[in-house]
Amino acid sequence: MPNFAVHDDYQTSARIELLDIAELAPGGECRANVWFITPEAYPNTLWRGREIVVSEASHVVGKAIVLAVFNPVLERHNG
């Protein structure tokens, strides 16, 4: 199960739903819906265009780019 670095010192896991494909091959790209667990522990941490490091144990396996934020607890508003 991959972890997502929502802060420099905080990673969380998530439920992941791949869109349009059944499995993501190493080095591949896809669109996915991601539901982070305990979002109240790291509010205001997501915005469109943000890149998040994805790791498994201590190995970085990729990055996620936020295309949209649907949870208002997680969405950061500038202003």
Buried (B, 14 or more C-beta within 10 A) or exposed (E): EBBBBBEEEEBBEBEBEEEEEEEEEEEEEEEBEBEBEEBEEBEEBBEEEBEBBBBEEEEEEBEBEBEEBEEEBBBEEEE
